[in-house]
Amino acid sequence: MDIGIIGCGIGGLSAGALLAQAGHAVTIFDKFVQPEPIGSGLVIQPVGLTVLKAIGAAEYALRKGNKITHMQGQEALSGRNVLDVSYGKRFGLAIHRASLFESLFQAAQAAGVRIITETEVTKTDLIGKQRMVNGTGFDLVIDASGAGSVLSPIQRKSLKYGALWATVNWPKSALPLDQLSQKYFSAKNMIGVLPIGALPNETTAKATIFWSLPQSSFDMWRDQPLENWKAQAKNLWPGMAPFLDQITRHDDMTMAYYDHGTLKNPYAERLVHIGDSAHAASPQLGQGANMALLDAQALAWALADFPLQTALQKYAKSRSLHVRSYQLMSAVFTPMYQSDSRLLPFLRNWFFAPITRIPPAPWLLTKLVCGDFLNPIRRSK
Ligand SMILES: Cc1cc2nc3c(=O)[nH]c(=O)nc-3n(C[C@H](O)[C@H](O)[C@H](O)COP(=O)(O)OP(=O)(O)OC[C@H]3O[C@@H](n4cnc5c(N)ncnc54)[C@H](O)[C@@H]3O)c2cc1C
């Protein structure tokens, strides 16, 4: 088939690479001029890594990224552990978005995917047996244009809290290099550091740092002297000082806004939605990129197994339970870490944290974070 993909992000590149490898003619459109090493680090969970391996992008990603074995969170004042998830015998791959992009981009190019930049796509009309993208007809169009997709009929709810993010050099620090470390003050403040390995053309080890902030407070944060905020953050977590000292301007931090929403039917005639355009969530569970990778794999399998329109239904069905479950868990857990509630962080500290230490809870948490708490793709033939 002739397949057009809108969005050259994580979902678009993965789907493009897999479908080109299966023999389809794939064109990806993106509005960017060229990808830039902006954005944060993220964690590719074991289920996502399986897809990277299938694409042939894992070797580069593993070389650039950094393996983490734990996710740990402490209440800032007491120093008590309230989140401690081990990957067991597996690991999460913490990686900068630019390095992940490069790994997928190389695989897509090797598979013969055509990439057209500086092209914004705002609609895809169905004309006869073709979906049109800016005047060109395709047998199938994949919307992989992310959380702000204008092609998806998804209903999104804007979340009250977002976060400020930055990438800095990993300094001389006592913080462990093999875990995501976070500190919380109630659910109002959250500060974290993730060791993410190196950027594409560098070897310097980097860290992504983040600071939870209500979306409506961003302007106020910008208007205040940077030193006030840094003093507040260092007060909560003195060990963050060598990371925060590298932030010298407000512009060094990027505000990320989060939405939540799930598309009931992620397909229409000759059109299918994958990744954030089909299901948006806060990154609290660290699953968004993995979900996009899994969607791409599920779609490629469905298109290999069934005729087009049946394949789109099968794709949706194969991902439905996994997507819905993680969306639900994201909606339930996010306010425990990012909200104005006093009750939820209290329950987190005194009810959920103790429970998570009693078997089989640690095992379940490991499965939840790894992404295979439920079968991620229920492939049917
Ligand atoms: C701060 C932050 C931290 C995160 N941390 C994690 C984490 O730890 N683990 C995890 O798994 N996930 C994480 N996520 C989520 C993850 O980044 C997303 O879920 C993932 O990028 C979704 O992939 P996608 O392909 O759907 O969209 P994207 O990767 O966002 O790609 C969309 C692409 O579409 C292009 N585009 C958009 N509109 C148009 C248009 N109209 N025409 C043409 N092109 C268009 C954009 O330029 C972009 O290149 C995080 C997200 C954020 C914001």
The ligand as a Gaussian input file, in Angstrom:
#p B3LYP/6-31G(d) Opt

LIG

0 1
 C        7.802000      16.197000      29.540000
 C        7.403000      14.837000      29.063000
 C        7.967000      13.689000      29.637000
 C        7.599000      12.426000      29.193000
 N        8.162000      11.307000      29.754000
 C        7.838000      10.073000      29.272000
 C        8.463000       8.865000      29.777000
 O        9.271000       8.876000      30.703000
 N        8.137000       7.680000      29.189000
 C        7.253000       7.615000      28.157000
 O        7.015000       6.514000      27.646000
 N        6.639000       8.722000      27.668000
 C        6.914000       9.946000      28.190000
 N        6.306000      11.053000      27.701000
 C        5.286000      10.903000      26.669000
 C        5.854000      10.729000      25.283000
 O        6.812000      11.718000      24.978000
 C        4.719000      10.792000      24.271000
 O        3.692000       9.937000      24.710000
 C        5.215000      10.340000      22.886000
 O        6.145000      11.259000      22.383000
 C        4.028000      10.232000      21.926000
 O        4.499000       9.936000      20.644000
 P        3.702000      10.390000      19.373000
 O        4.405000       9.802000      18.201000
 O        2.259000      10.122000      19.556000
 O        3.826000      11.981000      19.336000
 P        5.123000      12.883000      19.264000
 O        6.336000      12.106000      19.610000
 O        4.790000      14.092000      20.059000
 O        5.245000      13.278000      17.726000
 C        4.295000      14.076000      17.056000
 C        4.934000      14.667000      15.800000
 O        3.876000      15.188000      14.984000
 C        4.274000      16.439000      14.435000
 N        3.041000      17.183000      14.145000
 C        2.121000      17.606000      15.041000
 N        1.066000      18.175000      14.410000
 C        1.340000      18.112000      13.083000
 C        0.620000      18.524000      11.913000
 N       -0.567000      19.103000      11.997000
 N        1.192000      18.315000      10.698000
 C        2.414000      17.727000      10.611000
 N        3.128000      17.310000      11.672000
 C        2.602000      17.479000      12.905000
 C        5.136000      17.046000      15.528000
 O        6.024000      18.024000      14.992000
 C        5.872000      15.818000      16.081000
 O        7.096000      15.605000      15.404000
 C        6.642000      12.323000      28.149000
 C        6.066000      13.469000      27.604000
 C        6.425000      14.717000      28.067000
 C        5.788000      15.961000      27.456000

